Amino acid sequence: MLPTIRMDNLSIRLDQIRVVSMEKRIHTVVGTLGSETMAAVDEALKLSLGIS
């Protein structure tokens, strides 16, 4: 039997925990942007946040 973590009405089997690469997940779901488009997005974000 695999170890289990128990916390106030919550039980998690350690074999249920998995590590997910956020970058890979985003690319899989959304896709990728070209370098020019990404540069424009970066610039827009900097302007909207007031970062020079």
mmJSON file of the N, C-alpha and C atoms, coordinates in Angstrom:
{"data_MODEL":{"atom_site":{
"group_PDB":["ATOM","ATOM","ATOM","ATOM","ATOM","ATOM","ATOM","ATOM","ATOM","ATOM","ATOM","ATOM","ATOM","ATOM","ATOM","ATOM","ATOM","ATOM","ATOM","ATOM","ATOM","ATOM","ATOM","ATOM","ATOM","ATOM","ATOM","ATOM","ATOM","ATOM","ATOM","ATOM","ATOM","ATOM","ATOM","ATOM","ATOM","ATOM","ATOM","ATOM","ATOM","ATOM","ATOM","ATOM","ATOM","ATOM","ATOM","ATOM","ATOM","ATOM","ATOM","ATOM","ATOM","ATOM","ATOM","ATOM","ATOM","ATOM","ATOM","ATOM","ATOM","ATOM","ATOM","ATOM","ATOM","ATOM","ATOM","ATOM","ATOM","ATOM","ATOM","ATOM","ATOM","ATOM","ATOM","ATOM","ATOM","ATOM","ATOM","ATOM","ATOM","ATOM","ATOM","ATOM","ATOM","ATOM","ATOM","ATOM","ATOM","ATOM","ATOM","ATOM","ATOM","ATOM","ATOM","ATOM","ATOM","ATOM","ATOM","ATOM","ATOM","ATOM","ATOM","ATOM","ATOM","ATOM","ATOM","ATOM","ATOM","ATOM","ATOM","ATOM","ATOM","ATOM","ATOM","ATOM","ATOM","ATOM","ATOM","ATOM","ATOM","ATOM","ATOM","ATOM","ATOM","ATOM","ATOM","ATOM","ATOM","ATOM","ATOM","ATOM","ATOM","ATOM","ATOM","ATOM","ATOM","ATOM","ATOM","ATOM","ATOM","ATOM","ATOM","ATOM","ATOM","ATOM","ATOM","ATOM","ATOM","ATOM","ATOM","ATOM","ATOM","ATOM","ATOM","ATOM"],
"id":[1,2,3,4,5,6,7,8,9,10,11,12,13,14,15,16,17,18,19,20,21,22,23,24,25,26,27,28,29,30,31,32,33,34,35,36,37,38,39,40,41,42,43,44,45,46,47,48,49,50,51,52,53,54,55,56,57,58,59,60,61,62,63,64,65,66,67,68,69,70,71,72,73,74,75,76,77,78,79,80,81,82,83,84,85,86,87,88,89,90,91,92,93,94,95,96,97,98,99,100,101,102,103,104,105,106,107,108,109,110,111,112,113,114,115,116,117,118,119,120,121,122,123,124,125,126,127,128,129,130,131,132,133,134,135,136,137,138,139,140,141,142,143,144,145,146,147,148,149,150,151,152,153,154,155,156],
"type_symbol":["N","C","C","N","C","C","N","C","C","N","C","C","N","C","C","N","C","C","N","C","C","N","C","C","N","C","C","N","C","C","N","C","C","N","C","C","N","C","C","N","C","C","N","C","C","N","C","C","N","C","C","N","C","C","N","C","C","N","C","C","N","C","C","N","C","C","N","C","C","N","C","C","N","C","C","N","C","C","N","C","C","N","C","C","N","C","C","N","C","C","N","C","C","N","C","C","N","C","C","N","C","C","N","C","C","N","C","C","N","C","C","N","C","C","N","C","C","N","C","C","N","C","C","N","C","C","N","C","C","N","C","C","N","C","C","N","C","C","N","C","C","N","C","C","N","C","C","N","C","C","N","C","C","N","C","C"],
"label_atom_id":["N","CA","C","N","CA","C","N","CA","C","N","CA","C","N","CA","C","N","CA","C","N","CA","C","N","CA","C","N","CA","C","N","CA","C","N","CA","C","N","CA","C","N","CA","C","N","CA","C","N","CA","C","N","CA","C","N","CA","C","N","CA","C","N","CA","C","N","CA","C","N","CA","C","N","CA","C","N","CA","C","N","CA","C","N","CA","C","N","CA","C","N","CA","C","N","CA","C","N","CA","C","N","CA","C","N","CA","C","N","CA","C","N","CA","C","N","CA","C","N","CA","C","N","CA","C","N","CA","C","N","CA","C","N","CA","C","N","CA","C","N","CA","C","N","CA","C","N","CA","C","N","CA","C","N","CA","C","N","CA","C","N","CA","C","N","CA","C","N","CA","C","N","CA","C","N","CA","C","N","CA","C"],
"label_alt_id":[null,null,null,null,null,null,null,null,null,null,null,null,null,null,null,null,null,null,null,null,null,null,null,null,null,null,null,null,null,null,null,null,null,null,null,null,null,null,null,null,null,null,null,null,null,null,null,null,null,null,null,null,null,null,null,null,null,null,null,null,null,null,null,null,null,null,null,null,null,null,null,null,null,null,null,null,null,null,null,null,null,null,null,null,null,null,null,null,null,null,null,null,null,null,null,null,null,null,null,null,null,null,null,null,null,null,null,null,null,null,null,null,null,null,null,null,null,null,null,null,null,null,null,null,null,null,null,null,null,null,null,null,null,null,null,null,null,null,null,null,null,null,null,null,null,null,null,null,null,null,null,null,null,null,null,null],
"label_comp_id":["MET","MET","MET","LEU","LEU","LEU","PRO","PRO","PRO","THR","THR","THR","ILE","ILE","ILE","ARG","ARG","ARG","MET","MET","MET","ASP","ASP","ASP","ASN","ASN","ASN","LEU","LEU","LEU","SER","SER","SER","ILE","ILE","ILE","ARG","ARG","ARG","LEU","LEU","LEU","ASP","ASP","ASP","GLN","GLN","GLN","ILE","ILE","ILE","ARG","ARG","ARG","VAL","VAL","VAL","VAL","VAL","VAL","SER","SER","SER","MET","MET","MET","GLU","GLU","GLU","LYS","LYS","LYS","ARG","ARG","ARG","ILE","ILE","ILE","HIS","HIS","HIS","THR","THR","THR","VAL","VAL","VAL","VAL","VAL","VAL","GLY","GLY","GLY","THR","THR","THR","LEU","LEU","LEU","GLY","GLY","GLY","SER","SER","SER","GLU","GLU","GLU","THR","THR","THR","MET","MET","MET","ALA","ALA","ALA","ALA","ALA","ALA","VAL","VAL","VAL","ASP","ASP","ASP","GLU","GLU","GLU","ALA","ALA","ALA","LEU","LEU","LEU","LYS","LYS","LYS","LEU","LEU","LEU","SER","SER","SER","LEU","LEU","LEU","GLY","GLY","GLY","ILE","ILE","ILE","SER","SER","SER"],
"label_asym_id":["A","A","A","A","A","A","A","A","A","A","A","A","A","A","A","A","A","A","A","A","A","A","A","A","A","A","A","A","A","A","A","A","A","A","A","A","A","A","A","A","A","A","A","A","A","A","A","A","A","A","A","A","A","A","A","A","A","A","A","A","A","A","A","A","A","A","A","A","A","A","A","A","A","A","A","A","A","A","A","A","A","A","A","A","A","A","A","A","A","A","A","A","A","A","A","A","A","A","A","A","A","A","A","A","A","A","A","A","A","A","A","A","A","A","A","A","A","A","A","A","A","A","A","A","A","A","A","A","A","A","A","A","A","A","A","A","A","A","A","A","A","A","A","A","A","A","A","A","A","A","A","A","A","A","A","A"],
"label_entity_id":["1","1","1","1","1","1","1","1","1","1","1","1","1","1","1","1","1","1","1","1","1","1","1","1","1","1","1","1","1","1","1","1","1","1","1","1","1","1","1","1","1","1","1","1","1","1","1","1","1","1","1","1","1","1","1","1","1","1","1","1","1","1","1","1","1","1","1","1","1","1","1","1","1","1","1","1","1","1","1","1","1","1","1","1","1","1","1","1","1","1","1","1","1","1","1","1","1","1","1","1","1","1","1","1","1","1","1","1","1","1","1","1","1","1","1","1","1","1","1","1","1","1","1","1","1","1","1","1","1","1","1","1","1","1","1","1","1","1","1","1","1","1","1","1","1","1","1","1","1","1","1","1","1","1","1","1"],
"label_seq_id":[1,1,1,2,2,2,3,3,3,4,4,4,5,5,5,6,6,6,7,7,7,8,8,8,9,9,9,10,10,10,11,11,11,12,12,12,13,13,13,14,14,14,15,15,15,16,16,16,17,17,17,18,18,18,19,19,19,20,20,20,21,21,21,22,22,22,23,23,23,24,24,24,25,25,25,26,26,26,27,27,27,28,28,28,29,29,29,30,30,30,31,31,31,32,32,32,33,33,33,34,34,34,35,35,35,36,36,36,37,37,37,38,38,38,39,39,39,40,40,40,41,41,41,42,42,42,43,43,43,44,44,44,45,45,45,46,46,46,47,47,47,48,48,48,49,49,49,50,50,50,51,51,51,52,52,52],
"pdbx_PDB_ins_code":[null,null,null,null,null,null,null,null,null,null,null,null,null,null,null,null,null,null,null,null,null,null,null,null,null,null,null,null,null,null,null,null,null,null,null,null,null,null,null,null,null,null,null,null,null,null,null,null,null,null,null,null,null,null,null,null,null,null,null,null,null,null,null,null,null,null,null,null,null,null,null,null,null,null,null,null,null,null,null,null,null,null,null,null,null,null,null,null,null,null,null,null,null,null,null,null,null,null,null,null,null,null,null,null,null,null,null,null,null,null,null,null,null,null,null,null,null,null,null,null,null,null,null,null,null,null,null,null,null,null,null,null,null,null,null,null,null,null,null,null,null,null,null,null,null,null,null,null,null,null,null,null,null,null,null,null],
"Cartn_x":[0.838,0.0,0.887,0.512,1.281,0.985,1.957,1.736,0.594,-0.071,-1.195,-0.978,-1.276,-1.238,-2.678,-2.874,-4.224,-4.221,-5.183,-5.326,-6.811,-7.322,-8.705,-9.654,-10.176,-11.168,-10.62,-9.31,-8.693,-7.681,-7.731,-6.799,-6.221,-4.896,-4.234,-3.238,-3.399,-2.417,-1.237,-0.041,1.143,1.263,0.66,0.715,-0.231,-1.082,-1.983,-1.314,-0.18,0.516,1.434,1.37,2.262,2.767,3.92,4.526,4.152,3.719,3.311,4.196,4.714,5.478,4.483,4.42,3.47,3.765,5.035,5.388,4.899,5.142,4.711,3.192,2.52,1.053,0.47,1.023,0.545,0.75,1.92,2.198,1.28,0.963,0.084,-1.339,-1.827,-3.211,-3.38,-2.474,-2.636,-1.821,-0.681,0.215,1.341,2.028,3.148,2.942,3.66,3.615,4.957,4.928,6.167,6.948,8.232,9.071,8.636,8.19,7.734,6.455,5.531,4.282,4.562,5.453,5.791,6.445,7.304,7.944,6.887,5.893,4.816,3.989,3.724,2.993,3.8,5.093,5.963,5.947,6.053,6.051,4.715,3.62,2.297,2.135,2.613,2.547,3.36,4.564,5.421,4.735,4.158,3.467,2.262,1.481,0.287,0.64,1.805,2.23,3.104,3.417,4.262,5.719,6.149,7.547,8.268,9.392,10.126,11.202],
"Cartn_y":[-1.182,0.0,1.252,2.229,3.461,4.394,5.236,6.184,7.147,7.576,8.507,9.68,10.879,12.072,12.336,12.514,12.788,14.132,14.981,16.295,16.614,16.905,17.35,17.026,15.854,15.422,15.412,15.379,15.337,14.217,13.398,12.288,12.296,12.312,12.32,11.168,10.306,9.247,9.846,9.505,10.094,9.759,8.649,8.317,9.202,10.004,10.919,12.258,12.522,13.79,13.661,14.65,14.639,16.054,16.133,17.425,17.779,19.01,19.467,20.637,20.569,21.682,22.719,23.876,24.913,25.395,25.552,26.018,25.03,23.747,22.728,22.683,22.808,22.772,23.948,25.133,26.319,26.147,25.678,25.482,24.434,23.395,22.343,22.863,23.65,24.114,25.322,26.281,27.55,27.62,26.971,27.062,28.038,28.448,29.365,30.604,31.655,32.887,33.087,33.751,34.094,35.106,35.243,36.126,37.591,38.027,39.412,39.656,38.717,38.849,38.841,37.956,37.875,39.159,39.746,41.012,42.11,42.124,43.114,42.907,41.661,41.354,41.803,41.494,41.915,43.431,44.138,45.614,46.139,45.569,45.981,45.744,44.602,44.319,45.309,45.623,46.591,47.958,48.385,49.674,49.686,48.613,48.569,48.519,47.964,47.87,49.048,49.925,51.079,50.737,49.663,49.219,49.688,50.361,50.855,49.893],
"Cartn_z":[0.0,0.0,0.0,-0.806,-0.903,0.264,0.648,1.75,1.44,2.489,2.368,3.317,2.869,3.711,4.153,5.457,5.977,6.69,6.338,6.959,7.051,8.224,8.44,7.291,7.265,6.265,4.843,4.688,3.363,3.351,2.344,2.22,0.806,0.715,-0.588,-0.632,-1.592,-1.81,-2.559,-2.17,-2.785,-4.262,-4.7,-6.125,-6.94,-6.268,-6.966,-7.274,-6.639,-6.836,-8.045,-8.923,-10.071,-10.326,-10.93,-11.246,-12.676,-12.869,-14.185,-14.594,-15.79,-16.331,-16.834,-16.166,-16.57,-17.99,-18.313,-19.659,-20.716,-20.495,-21.453,-21.547,-20.401,-20.374,-21.156,-20.956,-21.673,-23.171,-23.564,-24.989,-25.6,-24.841,-25.336,-25.54,-24.593,-24.629,-25.555,-25.448,-26.152,-27.438,-27.448,-28.593,-28.303,-29.33,-29.161,-30.029,-29.682,-30.455,-31.142,-32.284,-32.956,-32.135,-32.4,-31.596,-31.714,-32.895,-33.053,-32.256,-32.303,-31.552,-30.055,-29.622,-28.194,-27.725,-28.563,-28.216,-28.061,-28.935,-28.845,-27.576,-27.223,-25.993,-24.785,-24.778,-23.677,-23.518,-24.622,-24.59,-24.068,-24.517,-24.058,-22.544,-22.064,-20.635,-19.833,-20.31,-19.616,-19.565,-20.672,-20.702,-19.758,-19.762,-18.914,-17.421,-17.106,-15.699,-15.28,-16.232,-15.918,-15.725,-16.365,-16.284,-17.543,-17.346,-18.513,-18.95],
"occupancy":[1.0,1.0,1.0,1.0,1.0,1.0,1.0,1.0,1.0,1.0,1.0,1.0,1.0,1.0,1.0,1.0,1.0,1.0,1.0,1.0,1.0,1.0,1.0,1.0,1.0,1.0,1.0,1.0,1.0,1.0,1.0,1.0,1.0,1.0,1.0,1.0,1.0,1.0,1.0,1.0,1.0,1.0,1.0,1.0,1.0,1.0,1.0,1.0,1.0,1.0,1.0,1.0,1.0,1.0,1.0,1.0,1.0,1.0,1.0,1.0,1.0,1.0,1.0,1.0,1.0,1.0,1.0,1.0,1.0,1.0,1.0,1.0,1.0,1.0,1.0,1.0,1.0,1.0,1.0,1.0,1.0,1.0,1.0,1.0,1.0,1.0,1.0,1.0,1.0,1.0,1.0,1.0,1.0,1.0,1.0,1.0,1.0,1.0,1.0,1.0,1.0,1.0,1.0,1.0,1.0,1.0,1.0,1.0,1.0,1.0,1.0,1.0,1.0,1.0,1.0,1.0,1.0,1.0,1.0,1.0,1.0,1.0,1.0,1.0,1.0,1.0,1.0,1.0,1.0,1.0,1.0,1.0,1.0,1.0,1.0,1.0,1.0,1.0,1.0,1.0,1.0,1.0,1.0,1.0,1.0,1.0,1.0,1.0,1.0,1.0,1.0,1.0,1.0,1.0,1.0,1.0],
"B_iso_or_equiv":[0.0,0.0,0.0,0.0,0.0,0.0,0.0,0.0,0.0,0.0,0.0,0.0,0.0,0.0,0.0,0.0,0.0,0.0,0.0,0.0,0.0,0.0,0.0,0.0,0.0,0.0,0.0,0.0,0.0,0.0,0.0,0.0,0.0,0.0,0.0,0.0,0.0,0.0,0.0,0.0,0.0,0.0,0.0,0.0,0.0,0.0,0.0,0.0,0.0,0.0,0.0,0.0,0.0,0.0,0.0,0.0,0.0,0.0,0.0,0.0,0.0,0.0,0.0,0.0,0.0,0.0,0.0,0.0,0.0,0.0,0.0,0.0,0.0,0.0,0.0,0.0,0.0,0.0,0.0,0.0,0.0,0.0,0.0,0.0,0.0,0.0,0.0,0.0,0.0,0.0,0.0,0.0,0.0,0.0,0.0,0.0,0.0,0.0,0.0,0.0,0.0,0.0,0.0,0.0,0.0,0.0,0.0,0.0,0.0,0.0,0.0,0.0,0.0,0.0,0.0,0.0,0.0,0.0,0.0,0.0,0.0,0.0,0.0,0.0,0.0,0.0,0.0,0.0,0.0,0.0,0.0,0.0,0.0,0.0,0.0,0.0,0.0,0.0,0.0,0.0,0.0,0.0,0.0,0.0,0.0,0.0,0.0,0.0,0.0,0.0,0.0,0.0,0.0,0.0,0.0,0.0],
"pdbx_formal_charge":[null,null,null,null,null,null,null,null,null,null,null,null,null,null,null,null,null,null,null,null,null,null,null,null,null,null,null,null,null,null,null,null,null,null,null,null,null,null,null,null,null,null,null,null,null,null,null,null,null,null,null,null,null,null,null,null,null,null,null,null,null,null,null,null,null,null,null,null,null,null,null,null,null,null,null,null,null,null,null,null,null,null,null,null,null,null,null,null,null,null,null,null,null,null,null,null,null,null,null,null,null,null,null,null,null,null,null,null,null,null,null,null,null,null,null,null,null,null,null,null,null,null,null,null,null,null,null,null,null,null,null,null,null,null,null,null,null,null,null,null,null,null,null,null,null,null,null,null,null,null,null,null,null,null,null,null],
"auth_seq_id":[1,1,1,2,2,2,3,3,3,4,4,4,5,5,5,6,6,6,7,7,7,8,8,8,9,9,9,10,10,10,11,11,11,12,12,12,13,13,13,14,14,14,15,15,15,16,16,16,17,17,17,18,18,18,19,19,19,20,20,20,21,21,21,22,22,22,23,23,23,24,24,24,25,25,25,26,26,26,27,27,27,28,28,28,29,29,29,30,30,30,31,31,31,32,32,32,33,33,33,34,34,34,35,35,35,36,36,36,37,37,37,38,38,38,39,39,39,40,40,40,41,41,41,42,42,42,43,43,43,44,44,44,45,45,45,46,46,46,47,47,47,48,48,48,49,49,49,50,50,50,51,51,51,52,52,52],
"auth_comp_id":["MET","MET","MET","LEU","LEU","LEU","PRO","PRO","PRO","THR","THR","THR","ILE","ILE","ILE","ARG","ARG","ARG","MET","MET","MET","ASP","ASP","ASP","ASN","ASN","ASN","LEU","LEU","LEU","SER","SER","SER","ILE","ILE","ILE","ARG","ARG","ARG","LEU","LEU","LEU","ASP","ASP","ASP","GLN","GLN","GLN","ILE","ILE","ILE","ARG","ARG","ARG","VAL","VAL","VAL","VAL","VAL","VAL","SER","SER","SER","MET","MET","MET","GLU","GLU","GLU","LYS","LYS","LYS","ARG","ARG","ARG","ILE","ILE","ILE","HIS","HIS","HIS","THR","THR","THR","VAL","VAL","VAL","VAL","VAL","VAL","GLY","GLY","GLY","THR","THR","THR","LEU","LEU","LEU","GLY","GLY","GLY","SER","SER","SER","GLU","GLU","GLU","THR","THR","THR","MET","MET","MET","ALA","ALA","ALA","ALA","ALA","ALA","VAL","VAL","VAL","ASP","ASP","ASP","GLU","GLU","GLU","ALA","ALA","ALA","LEU","LEU","LEU","LYS","LYS","LYS","LEU","LEU","LEU","SER","SER","SER","LEU","LEU","LEU","GLY","GLY","GLY","ILE","ILE","ILE","SER","SER","SER"],
"auth_asym_id":["A","A","A","A","A","A","A","A","A","A","A","A","A","A","A","A","A","A","A","A","A","A","A","A","A","A","A","A","A","A","A","A","A","A","A","A","A","A","A","A","A","A","A","A","A","A","A","A","A","A","A","A","A","A","A","A","A","A","A","A","A","A","A","A","A","A","A","A","A","A","A","A","A","A","A","A","A","A","A","A","A","A","A","A","A","A","A","A","A","A","A","A","A","A","A","A","A","A","A","A","A","A","A","A","A","A","A","A","A","A","A","A","A","A","A","A","A","A","A","A","A","A","A","A","A","A","A","A","A","A","A","A","A","A","A","A","A","A","A","A","A","A","A","A","A","A","A","A","A","A","A","A","A","A","A","A"],
"auth_atom_id":["N","CA","C","N","CA","C","N","CA","C","N","CA","C","N","CA","C","N","CA","C","N","CA","C","N","CA","C","N","CA","C","N","CA","C","N","CA","C","N","CA","C","N","CA","C","N","CA","C","N","CA","C","N","CA","C","N","CA","C","N","CA","C","N","CA","C","N","CA","C","N","CA","C","N","CA","C","N","CA","C","N","CA","C","N","CA","C","N","CA","C","N","CA","C","N","CA","C","N","CA","C","N","CA","C","N","CA","C","N","CA","C","N","CA","C","N","CA","C","N","CA","C","N","CA","C","N","CA","C","N","CA","C","N","CA","C","N","CA","C","N","CA","C","N","CA","C","N","CA","C","N","CA","C","N","CA","C","N","CA","C","N","CA","C","N","CA","C","N","CA","C","N","CA","C","N","CA","C","N","CA","C"],
"pdbx_PDB_model_num":[1,1,1,1,1,1,1,1,1,1,1,1,1,1,1,1,1,1,1,1,1,1,1,1,1,1,1,1,1,1,1,1,1,1,1,1,1,1,1,1,1,1,1,1,1,1,1,1,1,1,1,1,1,1,1,1,1,1,1,1,1,1,1,1,1,1,1,1,1,1,1,1,1,1,1,1,1,1,1,1,1,1,1,1,1,1,1,1,1,1,1,1,1,1,1,1,1,1,1,1,1,1,1,1,1,1,1,1,1,1,1,1,1,1,1,1,1,1,1,1,1,1,1,1,1,1,1,1,1,1,1,1,1,1,1,1,1,1,1,1,1,1,1,1,1,1,1,1,1,1,1,1,1,1,1,1]
}}}
